């Protein structure tokens, strides 16, 4: 028997930092750094997997998420 390999298409998203980390919780600041967002206005393109979704959900009030083109 042969196993089928599934090619799951993951969406790409652009995450842009919109708010400062001053006064934010430590884990929120660390999450922003883990996403690669150092300064306000920084953007990164990432695949939307479970890990990235959780990170974005943690700092949803500090970022804007758009589908990559």
C-alpha positions in Angstrom: 0.0 0.0 0.0 1.2 3.5 -0.8 0.5 6.4 1.4 -0.8 9.5 -0.2 1.1 12.7 0.5 -1.0 15.6 1.0 0.2 19.0 -0.1 -1.7 21.4 2.1 -1.6 24.9 0.9 -0.9 27.4 3.6 -1.9 31.0 3.3 0.7 33.7 3.4 -0.1 36.8 5.5 1.5 40.1 6.0 1.7 41.2 9.6 2.3 44.9 10.3 3.0 46.4 13.7 0.8 49.4 14.5 1.3 50.1 18.2 4.1 50.6 20.6 5.1 48.0 23.2 5.6 50.6 25.9 3.4 49.7 28.8 2.5 46.3 27.3 3.0 43.0 29.1 6.4 41.4 28.8 5.1 38.3 26.8 3.4 40.7 24.3 6.7 42.5 23.7 8.5 39.1 23.3 5.8 37.9 20.9 6.3 40.9 18.7 10.1 40.3 18.6 9.5 36.7 17.8 7.4 37.7 14.9 10.3 39.9 13.7 8.5 43.2 14.4 10.9 45.6 16.1 9.5 49.0 15.3 6.1 50.5 14.5 5.5 50.1 10.8 7.6 47.0 10.4 6.0 44.3 8.3 6.8 40.6 7.8 5.3 37.9 5.5 4.7 34.6 7.2 2.8 31.4 6.5 -0.3 31.2 8.5 0.1 28.0 10.5 -1.1 27.3 14.1 1.9 28.8 15.7 1.7 32.1 13.8 -2.1 32.3 14.4 -1.5 32.0 18.2 1.2 34.6 18.2 -1.0 37.0 16.2 -4.0 36.3 18.5 -1.8 37.3 21.5 -0.9 40.7 20.1 -4.0 41.3 17.9 -4.4 44.8 19.4 -0.9 45.8 18.3 -0.8 44.4 14.7 -2.7 44.4 11.5 -2.9 41.2 9.5 -3.6 41.2 5.7 -3.5 38.4 3.2 -0.4 38.4 1.1 -0.7 39.0 -2.6 
